[in-house]
Amino acid sequence: MRTAVSSLLALSFVSALMFGGCMHLEEECPDTAAGEPCSVPGWEDQKAWSVVRVFYGTDRARSGESHWNSYYGSAPGDLEYGVCEVSIPDSHDYGEIERPQIWKLEFNESPDRHIMLQNIQPQTEESFASELQAEVRESDSKEAFVFVHGYNVSFAAATYRTAQMAYDLKFSGPPILYSWPSKGELSGYVADMTSADRSRNHLKEFLETVAHDSGARKVHLIAHSMGNRVVTEALRSFSDEAAFRPVPHFNEIILAAPDVDAHTFKTEIAPRIVQAGDRVTIYTSSNDRALQASRLLHQRPRLGQGGEHLTTFPEFDVIDVVDASWVDFGFFDLGHAEYGDALLGDVKQTLSGQPADRRGLSPYQQALAWTFPASGSPIVQTAAKASVTLNSARDSLQRLEEARPKIAAANHEEADTERHNPFSWLFSWLPW
């Protein structure tokens, strides 16, 4: 009897909590359907968020939809230029991408709680260059960075990350995004490889526009995961063309968890791209599950793998390798990681021009690479592994929540994908 009463009380409490939460949401967004951005009269006068302007280039085709989050789809298209605005809530946690979560009873985007894509303004190349020049002139640093995202990333998600990096790094110049047509799906790895390869020439054209027409004193490149495939091929092509025409030169080139064949990069790409920038920094991890799966698929080590698969470059003084295996390495998704702040802080120092031996890093593998201090401690390793596991679980839950509205309609399509894509099983278990 006592157990039944306790269960009834618990059920009543949970029901009241959920009902109260839903009532709160309805009062906050009375005319907004679930999944749509929340808009409340009067917010503009008392807004609790900042807006980051993100310049962008993309060779995604427009989807035809009016909602900003789905304005660009995953089909390939012509190169487009533009500017978008992304809001960052005042409650933002360093390194995080705050998005609606069902377990918090959040069914709508809300700018005072979530990072949101507020608008998109496609532009001509001339208008883009003119606005970019103006923004560079008004900045203190007269610098800019270009971010190229990785596999399984939508256009909207790429804008969130670009804005979040600029905000957390307190970068004074304009942040710039290049978004290639990733499918934004776990099962889309093979298709994404094809799209990444196809985007090389468009990225080259875009980088030339930024380098030549922005007026920036320094332009940095930051690539993540499969985005490195696009970036390194573009830089290799620039290097090959440098003998007979002027090509862009970049300051800091950051390759984060690069999903690139390690041997090919070391023997064919590295000797060329060292000419393309002042310095190349490669962040690696032995805990990146996407890279582990990629290695199984390709049957060869990936450049972004750390630990026993770490690739070093003693022959090139301008290439620094940092093994960040004990960091939650979901490309600076670092809010709860033991050394998350340290990694994002190291990126900030790298962009400011600080050499590796002055950034508080520890020599690693006979001084051929670097790592974060005390990361070899068993206690730190255990804590960091636990943090990685918890964050992976959290990210998996969030992605499931975001996918919930699509599940019913996608059942048949997913079944077809499983039958025709022999590699989809490999990536279906990955929490990114």
Secondary structure, 3 states (H helix, E strand, C coil): CHHHHHHHHHHHHHHHHHHHHHHHHHHHCCCCCCCCECCCCCHHHCCCEEEEEEEEEEEEEECCCCCHHHCEEEEEEEEEEEEEEEEEECCCCCCCCCCCCHHHCCCCECCCCCCEEEEEEEECHHHHHHHHHHHHHHCCCCEEEEEECCCCCCHHHHHHHHHHHHHHHCCCCCEEEEECCCCCCHHHHHHHHHHHHHCHHHHHHHHHHHHHHCCCCEEEEEEECCHHHHHHHHHHHHHHHCCCCCCCCEEEEEEECCCCEHHHHHHHHHHHHCCCEEEEEEEEECCCHHHHHHHHHHCCCECCECHHHCCCCCCCCCEEEEECCCCCCCCCCCCCCCCHHHHHHHHHHHHCCCCHHHCCCEEECCCCEEECCCCCCHHHHHHHHHHHHHHHHHHHHHHHHHHHHHHHHHHHHHHHHHHHCCCHHHHCCCCC
